[in-house]
Amino acid sequence: MEQLYAIPACIILGCLAVFQVALAAGAPLGRFAWGGQHDILPQKLRVGSVVSVVLYALFGYTALAKAELVPALISEGFTDVFMWVLTAYFTLGVFMNAVSRSKPERCVMTPVALVLAILFLLLSLG
């Protein structure tokens, strides 16, 4: 059953990773991320986008490990705790995106964060 939550979560995280790579490469999509104040991100935020890609990969791997689709690199207990941390992280993301000054970020990223929060909650409960 957990596979039904982990796979869509990884697909969404993969799409977000592609988006962050585009931002890091200078695509004029900044209005959808990082507060939406720059169409093309400045260097510091581009670095942040690269770091986000690495984090999304870690988050996705953790979801897959929780669903037993890949071997857990760390103990099952740590994976369980980290899943709850990620649930809280994405829940906080819902609120952070909802109060963004950028309307495109609010309209696009708030629902994305909400779906991820729900998927990670379901994985945490599994």
C-alpha positions in Angstrom: 0.0 0.0 0.0 2.8 2.4 0.8 4.0 2.2 -2.8 0.8 4.0 -3.8 2.1 7.0 -1.8 5.8 6.7 -2.4 5.7 6.6 -6.2 3.5 9.7 -6.7 5.6 11.5 -4.1 8.8 10.7 -6.0 7.2 11.8 -9.3 6.3 15.2 -7.8 9.8 15.5 -6.2 11.3 14.6 -9.6 9.3 17.3 -11.3 10.3 19.8 -8.6 14.0 18.8 -9.1 13.7 19.5 -12.9 12.1 22.8 -12.0 15.0 23.7 -9.6 17.6 22.7 -12.2 15.9 25.0 -14.7 16.0 27.8 -12.1 19.7 27.1 -11.3 20.4 27.3 -15.1 18.8 30.7 -15.3 15.3 30.0 -16.6 13.0 32.9 -16.0 10.7 31.0 -13.6 11.7 32.6 -10.4 8.3 34.0 -9.8 7.2 30.5 -8.8 9.9 30.0 -6.2 12.0 31.5 -3.4 9.4 34.2 -2.7 8.9 35.0 -6.4 10.9 38.3 -6.2 13.2 37.5 -9.1 12.3 36.2 -12.6 15.9 35.0 -13.0 17.4 33.9 -9.7 20.5 35.6 -8.4 23.6 33.4 -7.7 22.8 32.7 -4.0 19.3 31.4 -4.9 20.7 29.4 -7.8 22.9 27.6 -5.3 19.8 27.1 -3.1 18.1 25.5 -6.1 21.0 23.0 -6.6 20.9 22.2 -2.9 17.1 21.6 -3.2 17.7 19.1 -6.0 20.0 17.1 -3.6 17.4 17.3 -0.8 14.6 16.2 -3.1 16.7 13.1 -4.1 17.2 12.3 -0.4 13.5 12.8 0.4 12.5 10.6 -2.6 14.9 7.9 -1.5 13.5 8.0 2.0 10.0 7.6 0.7 11.0 4.6 -1.5 12.8 3.1 1.5 9.8 3.5 3.7 7.7 1.7 0.9 10.4 -1.0 0.8 11.1 -0.3 -2.9 14.8 0.3 -2.2 17.0 -0.8 0.7 17.1 1.5 3.6 20.6 2.9 4.0 20.0 3.7 7.7 17.9 1.9 10.3 14.1 1.5 9.8 13.6 3.5 13.0 15.5 6.5 11.6 13.6 6.2 8.4 10.3 6.3 10.3 11.4 9.4 12.3 12.7 11.1 9.2 9.3 10.5 7.4 7.6 12.4 10.2 10.1 15.2 9.9 9.4 15.4 6.2 5.7 15.4 6.8 6.2 18.4 9.1 8.5 20.1 6.5 6.0 19.8 3.7 3.2 20.9 6.0 5.2 24.0 6.9 5.8 24.4 3.2 2.0 24.6 2.6 1.8 27.6 5.0 5.0 29.3 3.7 3.8 29.1 0.1 0.3 30.2 1.0 1.7 33.5 2.4 4.1 34.1 -0.4 4.0 37.6 -1.9 4.1 35.9 -5.3 0.7 35.0 -6.6 2.1 32.4 -9.0 4.0 30.8 -6.2 0.9 30.8 -4.0 -1.3 29.3 -6.7 1.2 26.6 -7.9 3.4 25.7 -5.0 0.8 25.7 -2.2 -1.1 22.8 -3.7 2.1 20.9 -4.6 3.3 21.2 -1.0 -0.2 20.1 0.3 -0.1 17.0 -1.9 3.4 16.2 -0.7 2.4 16.8 2.9 -0.5 14.4 2.5 1.5 11.7 0.8 4.3 11.9 3.4 1.7 11.8 6.2 0.2 8.6 4.6 3.7 7.1 4.3 4.5 8.0 7.9 1.3 6.4 9.2 2.0 3.2 7.2 
